[in-house]
Amino acid sequence: MSVVLSGDSRRTETPNGVMTTLASPTQGGAGQAVWRVDARPGMVGPVHAFDAELVWTWLDGTAVVELGGERVEVGAGDTMVLPANVSRQMFADPVRGFVSIVVAPPGAEAYNPDGVSDPDACDLAPKGTERTVPPWVR
C-alpha cells in the first residue's frame, strides 16, 4: 500500500491550467496514472490525441469536448471515456473553467493527430510527429 499525501502531489502548470498528479508509477507506484485538471476559465486546449483510453470525470464547472469531430457539453458529475487515437480538444467554461479527475494507463503518450504542432503550444506539448508522455502521466 502507498499513500501519497496531498502536500507530496506533483503539480505541473501550463498556460491552460494545473495538472496535479495524484498517483502514477513514479508517484505512489500506482498501476494507473490519476491526475486532477484545474482548467483556467475560457481555456482552449490544444488539438491532440492519446495512444490510450482516458477516463475523465468532471467535478466542477463545464466544458465542451470536441472528440473526433463531435462536440459534447459536460459538467459536474459527468464522465467521458475518450478512446485511444481519436482527435480531441477541450474548451473550458469562460467564467468558471472546470475541474476534472482523469485516469489513464501509465506511459500513455500524447501526440498531434495530424503531425503538426500548434505554433503557440506550450513547451510540454509534443512537437511535430513526436509522441510524449506528459509529466502528470509519468
BALOBA-1460 file (C-alpha; in Angstrom, 3 decimals):
// residues 138
<rec num="1" residu="m" x="0.000" y="0.000" z="0.000"/>
<rec num="2" residu="s" x="1.147" y="3.511" z="-0.788"/>
<rec num="3" residu="v" x="-0.158" y="6.818" z="0.481"/>
<rec num="4" residu="v" x="0.505" y="9.980" z="-1.495"/>
<rec num="5" residu="l" x="-0.108" y="12.866" z="0.845"/>
<rec num="6" residu="s" x="-1.666" y="15.999" z="-0.568"/>
<rec num="7" residu="g" x="1.489" y="18.015" z="0.007"/>
<rec num="8" residu="d" x="3.511" y="15.448" z="-1.960"/>
<rec num="9" residu="s" x="1.364" y="15.578" z="-5.107"/>
<rec num="10" residu="r" x="3.210" y="16.656" z="-8.240"/>
<rec num="11" residu="r" x="1.840" y="19.857" z="-9.796"/>
<rec num="12" residu="t" x="2.508" y="20.854" z="-13.396"/>
<rec num="13" residu="e" x="1.361" y="24.280" z="-14.513"/>
<rec num="14" residu="t" x="0.682" y="25.045" z="-18.172"/>
<rec num="15" residu="p" x="-0.891" y="28.083" z="-19.834"/>
<rec num="16" residu="n" x="-4.244" y="26.198" z="-19.757"/>
<rec num="17" residu="g" x="-4.283" y="25.194" z="-16.097"/>
<rec num="18" residu="v" x="-2.740" y="22.999" z="-13.442"/>
<rec num="19" residu="m" x="-2.393" y="19.229" z="-13.595"/>
<rec num="20" residu="t" x="-1.869" y="17.617" z="-10.201"/>
<rec num="21" residu="t" x="-0.633" y="14.027" z="-10.286"/>
<rec num="22" residu="l" x="-2.473" y="12.156" z="-7.546"/>
<rec num="23" residu="a" x="-0.950" y="8.728" z="-8.260"/>
<rec num="24" residu="s" x="1.211" y="7.260" z="-11.015"/>
<rec num="25" residu="p" x="4.025" y="4.751" z="-11.454"/>
<rec num="26" residu="t" x="6.526" y="7.358" z="-10.212"/>
<rec num="27" residu="q" x="4.212" y="8.732" z="-7.525"/>
<rec num="28" residu="g" x="2.975" y="6.024" z="-5.187"/>
<rec num="29" residu="g" x="3.931" y="3.156" z="-7.503"/>
<rec num="30" residu="a" x="0.398" y="3.007" z="-8.946"/>
<rec num="31" residu="g" x="-0.601" y="0.799" z="-11.866"/>
<rec num="32" residu="q" x="-2.602" y="3.698" z="-13.355"/>
<rec num="33" residu="a" x="-1.958" y="7.408" z="-13.708"/>
<rec num="34" residu="v" x="-4.551" y="9.560" z="-11.913"/>
<rec num="35" residu="w" x="-4.475" y="13.335" z="-12.068"/>
<rec num="36" residu="r" x="-6.617" y="16.374" z="-11.385"/>
<rec num="37" residu="v" x="-7.097" y="19.069" z="-14.009"/>
<rec num="38" residu="d" x="-7.889" y="22.617" z="-12.887"/>
<rec num="39" residu="a" x="-8.613" y="24.326" z="-16.212"/>
<rec num="40" residu="r" x="-8.500" y="28.089" z="-16.368"/>
<rec num="41" residu="p" x="-11.725" y="29.914" z="-17.282"/>
<rec num="42" residu="g" x="-12.022" y="30.259" z="-21.045"/>
<rec num="43" residu="m" x="-9.199" y="27.803" z="-21.678"/>
<rec num="44" residu="v" x="-8.998" y="26.423" z="-25.219"/>
<rec num="45" residu="g" x="-6.893" y="23.282" z="-25.136"/>
<rec num="46" residu="p" x="-4.734" y="22.084" z="-27.994"/>
<rec num="47" residu="v" x="-5.953" y="19.606" z="-30.592"/>
<rec num="48" residu="h" x="-4.248" y="16.353" z="-29.622"/>
<rec num="49" residu="a" x="-4.714" y="12.607" z="-29.195"/>
<rec num="50" residu="f" x="-3.510" y="9.921" z="-26.792"/>
<rec num="51" residu="d" x="-2.438" y="6.418" z="-27.743"/>
<rec num="52" residu="a" x="-4.538" y="5.012" z="-24.887"/>
<rec num="53" residu="e" x="-8.049" y="5.332" z="-23.487"/>
<rec num="54" residu="l" x="-8.543" y="8.094" z="-20.907"/>
<rec num="55" residu="v" x="-11.457" y="8.417" z="-18.482"/>
<rec num="56" residu="w" x="-12.435" y="11.950" z="-17.450"/>
<rec num="57" residu="t" x="-14.851" y="12.794" z="-14.611"/>
<rec num="58" residu="w" x="-15.908" y="16.418" z="-14.141"/>
<rec num="59" residu="l" x="-16.100" y="17.653" z="-10.537"/>
<rec num="60" residu="d" x="-16.884" y="21.332" z="-11.124"/>
<rec num="61" residu="g" x="-17.520" y="23.774" z="-13.947"/>
<rec num="62" residu="t" x="-18.355" y="22.825" z="-17.519"/>
<rec num="63" residu="a" x="-16.553" y="22.123" z="-20.755"/>
<rec num="64" residu="v" x="-17.206" y="21.435" z="-24.378"/>
<rec num="65" residu="v" x="-15.232" y="18.454" z="-25.611"/>
<rec num="66" residu="e" x="-14.699" y="18.013" z="-29.315"/>
<rec num="67" residu="l" x="-13.947" y="14.337" z="-29.889"/>
<rec num="68" residu="g" x="-13.444" y="13.046" z="-33.405"/>
<rec num="69" residu="g" x="-15.453" y="15.957" z="-34.820"/>
<rec num="70" residu="e" x="-18.398" y="15.555" z="-32.396"/>
<rec num="71" residu="r" x="-18.984" y="18.233" z="-29.745"/>
<rec num="72" residu="v" x="-20.312" y="17.275" z="-26.310"/>
<rec num="73" residu="e" x="-21.029" y="19.575" z="-23.356"/>
<rec num="74" residu="v" x="-20.135" y="18.095" z="-19.969"/>
<rec num="75" residu="g" x="-20.274" y="19.306" z="-16.377"/>
<rec num="76" residu="a" x="-20.006" y="18.293" z="-12.753"/>
<rec num="77" residu="g" x="-20.869" y="14.619" z="-12.257"/>
<rec num="78" residu="d" x="-20.394" y="13.676" z="-15.930"/>
<rec num="79" residu="t" x="-17.839" y="11.093" z="-17.051"/>
<rec num="80" residu="m" x="-16.426" y="10.629" z="-20.557"/>
<rec num="81" residu="v" x="-14.456" y="7.697" z="-21.869"/>
<rec num="82" residu="l" x="-12.143" y="9.097" z="-24.539"/>
<rec num="83" residu="p" x="-10.955" y="6.329" z="-26.852"/>
<rec num="84" residu="a" x="-7.357" y="5.952" z="-27.953"/>
<rec num="85" residu="n" x="-6.129" y="7.597" z="-31.133"/>
<rec num="86" residu="v" x="-9.094" y="9.960" z="-31.579"/>
<rec num="87" residu="s" x="-8.506" y="13.690" z="-32.006"/>
<rec num="88" residu="r" x="-9.771" y="15.803" z="-29.104"/>
<rec num="89" residu="q" x="-9.923" y="19.403" z="-27.961"/>
<rec num="90" residu="m" x="-11.424" y="20.893" z="-24.791"/>
<rec num="91" residu="f" x="-12.973" y="24.294" z="-24.202"/>
<rec num="92" residu="a" x="-13.476" y="25.412" z="-20.592"/>
<rec num="93" residu="d" x="-16.404" y="27.438" z="-19.289"/>
<rec num="94" residu="p" x="-15.489" y="31.123" z="-19.788"/>
<rec num="95" residu="v" x="-16.372" y="32.076" z="-16.203"/>
<rec num="96" residu="r" x="-15.683" y="29.005" z="-14.035"/>
<rec num="97" residu="g" x="-13.293" y="26.843" z="-16.027"/>
<rec num="98" residu="f" x="-13.552" y="23.231" z="-14.893"/>
<rec num="99" residu="v" x="-12.103" y="20.681" z="-12.505"/>
<rec num="100" residu="s" x="-11.730" y="17.052" z="-13.558"/>
<rec num="101" residu="i" x="-10.130" y="13.809" z="-12.443"/>
<rec num="102" residu="v" x="-8.501" y="11.774" z="-15.207"/>
<rec num="103" residu="v" x="-7.335" y="8.149" z="-15.265"/>
<rec num="104" residu="a" x="-5.012" y="6.676" z="-17.903"/>
<rec num="105" residu="p" x="-2.656" y="3.751" z="-18.289"/>
<rec num="106" residu="p" x="0.875" y="4.599" z="-17.213"/>
<rec num="107" residu="g" x="3.052" y="5.838" z="-20.024"/>
<rec num="108" residu="a" x="0.146" y="6.997" z="-22.208"/>
<rec num="109" residu="e" x="1.600" y="9.130" z="-24.983"/>
<rec num="110" residu="a" x="0.126" y="12.377" z="-26.298"/>
<rec num="111" residu="y" x="0.645" y="13.379" z="-29.905"/>
<rec num="112" residu="n" x="-0.528" y="15.709" z="-32.661"/>
<rec num="113" residu="p" x="-3.018" y="13.687" z="-34.709"/>
<rec num="114" residu="d" x="-2.033" y="15.404" z="-37.977"/>
<rec num="115" residu="g" x="1.662" y="15.587" z="-37.072"/>
<rec num="116" residu="v" x="1.516" y="19.380" z="-36.991"/>
<rec num="117" residu="s" x="2.332" y="21.429" z="-33.900"/>
<rec num="118" residu="d" x="0.340" y="24.455" z="-32.837"/>
<rec num="119" residu="p" x="2.891" y="27.299" z="-33.068"/>
<rec num="120" residu="d" x="1.584" y="28.688" z="-29.760"/>
<rec num="121" residu="a" x="1.784" y="25.335" z="-27.918"/>
<rec num="122" residu="c" x="3.494" y="25.286" z="-24.544"/>
<rec num="123" residu="d" x="6.924" y="23.703" z="-24.058"/>
<rec num="124" residu="l" x="5.362" y="20.450" z="-22.778"/>
<rec num="125" residu="a" x="3.275" y="19.848" z="-25.920"/>
<rec num="126" residu="p" x="4.509" y="17.307" z="-28.478"/>
<rec num="127" residu="k" x="6.315" y="18.856" z="-31.431"/>
<rec num="128" residu="g" x="5.525" y="17.742" z="-34.982"/>
<rec num="129" residu="t" x="5.168" y="13.961" z="-35.101"/>
<rec num="130" residu="e" x="6.741" y="13.489" z="-31.665"/>
<rec num="131" residu="r" x="4.913" y="11.384" z="-29.063"/>
<rec num="132" residu="t" x="5.461" y="12.290" z="-25.444"/>
<rec num="133" residu="v" x="4.337" y="11.139" z="-22.018"/>
<rec num="134" residu="p" x="3.121" y="14.248" z="-20.177"/>
<rec num="135" residu="p" x="4.695" y="14.770" z="-16.739"/>
<rec num="136" residu="w" x="1.349" y="14.213" z="-14.970"/>
<rec num="137" residu="v" x="1.061" y="10.705" z="-16.518"/>
<rec num="138" residu="r" x="4.573" y="9.542" z="-15.501"/>
